[in-house]
Amino acid sequence: MPSMSEEMKIFTALPSSHFRAAVRQGGMKLNSVSGLTCEVADLDRTVAFYESIGFRVGKRDEAQATCYVNWFWITFLATGAAADGPVAVGQGRDVHLKVDDIDEAYREVLAAGHKPEGEPGARRGGGKEFVVADPDGYRLVLFYKK
């Protein structure tokens, strides 16, 4: 039987559809996505943004802060970059956040002083969504789907 590292080499060499089929056939079992780590230019500004949309701040020091929604966490690492622009790492990354009421979420984001990219609209696969960028350019896709 191949070792775990040998199995991973086999899986990573396969196209993604083959990887998913191999996982379903009894290989590695993934339970959930637990969190992300993102670099940010201004830790205080980032924490304030995430608090304003409903995240709870957990552990924090001068170099990092971890924010939670239920069990999901995002750890933000201070980079010391200029505070007036997005960190290059933030470009093109989306974090999808499910909400109970998309229109209420939109109103709350506006009331907190943030500027979504547009109003809630149809989501591919059903439901509605809208996007708001955090201070470092990470895109938050707030969505509702039954």
C-alpha positions as CSV (number, residue, x, y, z in Angstrom):
1,M,0.0,0.0,0.0
2,P,1.4,3.5,-0.9
3,S,2.3,5.9,1.9
4,M,0.2,9.1,2.4
5,S,2.9,11.1,0.6
6,E,2.9,8.7,-2.3
7,E,-0.9,8.9,-2.5
8,M,-0.7,12.7,-2.6
9,K,1.8,12.6,-5.4
10,I,-0.6,10.3,-7.3
11,F,-3.6,12.5,-6.6
12,T,-1.8,15.8,-7.5
13,A,-0.7,14.3,-10.9
14,L,-4.4,13.5,-11.8
15,P,-6.8,16.0,-13.4
16,S,-9.2,17.5,-10.8
17,S,-12.1,15.3,-12.0
18,H,-10.0,12.2,-11.4
19,F,-8.9,13.5,-8.0
20,R,-12.5,14.0,-6.9
21,A,-13.4,10.5,-8.1
22,A,-10.4,9.0,-6.2
23,V,-11.4,10.9,-3.0
24,R,-15.0,9.6,-3.3
25,Q,-13.7,6.0,-3.7
26,G,-12.3,5.9,-0.2
27,G,-9.1,8.0,-0.3
28,M,-8.6,11.1,1.6
29,K,-11.8,12.5,3.2
30,L,-12.2,16.2,3.6
31,N,-14.7,17.4,6.3
32,S,-14.8,21.2,5.8
33,V,-12.8,24.3,5.1
34,S,-11.9,25.7,8.5
35,G,-10.2,29.0,7.7
36,L,-7.9,31.2,5.6
37,T,-4.8,33.2,6.2
38,C,-4.5,36.6,4.4
39,E,-1.8,39.3,4.4
40,V,-3.1,42.8,5.0
41,A,-1.6,46.3,4.9
42,D,-3.3,47.8,8.0
43,L,-4.4,45.3,10.7
44,D,-6.5,47.8,12.6
45,R,-8.4,48.9,9.5
46,T,-9.0,45.2,8.5
47,V,-10.2,44.1,11.9
48,A,-12.6,47.1,12.1
49,F,-14.0,46.2,8.6
50,Y,-14.6,42.5,9.6
51,E,-16.1,43.5,12.9
52,S,-18.5,45.8,11.1
53,I,-19.9,43.0,9.0
54,G,-20.4,40.6,11.9
55,F,-17.1,38.7,12.5
56,R,-16.0,38.2,16.1
57,V,-12.3,39.0,16.9
58,G,-10.4,36.3,18.7
59,K,-6.7,36.2,19.3
60,R,-4.9,39.4,18.4
61,D,-1.4,40.8,18.8
62,E,0.6,43.5,16.9
63,A,1.4,41.1,14.0
64,Q,-1.8,39.2,13.5
65,A,-5.5,38.9,14.3
66,T,-8.0,36.1,13.9
67,C,-11.6,36.8,13.2
68,Y,-14.5,34.3,13.4
69,V,-17.9,33.5,12.0
70,N,-19.2,30.5,13.9
71,W,-16.4,27.9,13.4
72,F,-14.8,29.5,10.3
73,W,-11.8,31.8,10.9
74,I,-9.6,34.2,8.9
75,T,-6.2,35.0,10.3
76,F,-4.9,38.4,9.1
77,L,-1.1,38.9,9.0
78,A,0.2,42.5,9.0
79,T,2.7,43.0,6.2
80,G,3.7,46.6,6.9
81,A,2.8,47.6,3.4
82,A,1.4,51.1,2.6
83,A,-2.0,51.5,4.2
84,D,-3.6,53.4,1.3
85,G,-3.9,50.6,-1.2
86,P,-4.6,46.9,-1.5
87,V,-1.9,44.4,-0.8
88,A,-1.1,42.6,-4.1
89,V,-1.9,39.2,-2.4
90,G,-5.5,40.3,-2.0
91,Q,-6.2,40.6,-5.7
92,G,-8.5,38.0,-7.2
93,R,-9.3,36.1,-4.0
94,D,-13.0,35.6,-3.1
95,V,-14.4,34.5,0.3
96,H,-18.0,33.3,0.1
97,L,-20.2,34.1,3.1
98,K,-23.7,32.6,3.3
99,V,-26.3,34.9,4.9
100,D,-29.9,34.3,6.0
101,D,-31.4,37.4,4.3
102,I,-29.4,38.9,1.4
103,D,-31.3,42.2,1.3
104,E,-30.9,42.8,5.0
105,A,-27.1,42.0,4.7
106,Y,-26.9,44.5,1.8
107,R,-28.5,47.2,3.9
108,E,-26.2,46.5,6.9
109,V,-23.1,46.6,4.7
110,L,-24.3,50.0,3.3
111,A,-25.1,51.2,6.8
112,A,-21.6,50.3,8.0
113,G,-20.3,52.7,5.3
114,H,-19.0,50.1,2.9
115,K,-19.4,50.3,-0.9
116,P,-20.5,47.0,-2.5
117,E,-19.7,46.4,-6.2
118,G,-23.4,46.4,-7.0
119,E,-26.8,45.5,-5.6
120,P,-27.8,41.9,-4.8
121,G,-28.3,40.0,-8.1
122,A,-28.9,36.5,-9.4
123,R,-26.4,33.9,-8.4
124,R,-25.3,31.2,-10.8
125,G,-27.0,28.1,-9.5
126,G,-29.8,30.0,-7.8
127,G,-30.2,32.5,-5.1
128,K,-28.8,36.0,-4.9
129,E,-25.4,37.6,-4.1
130,F,-23.4,40.8,-3.9
131,V,-19.7,41.6,-3.6
132,V,-17.9,43.9,-1.2
133,A,-14.1,44.3,-1.1
134,D,-12.3,44.6,2.3
135,P,-9.6,47.3,2.8
136,D,-6.9,45.0,1.3
137,G,-8.8,44.0,-1.9
138,Y,-10.1,40.6,-0.8
139,R,-13.6,40.2,-2.3
140,L,-16.3,39.0,0.0
141,V,-19.2,37.4,-1.8
142,L,-22.3,37.5,0.4
143,F,-24.9,35.1,-0.8
144,Y,-28.2,33.5,0.0
145,K,-29.4,30.2,-1.4
146,K,-32.1,28.0,-0.1
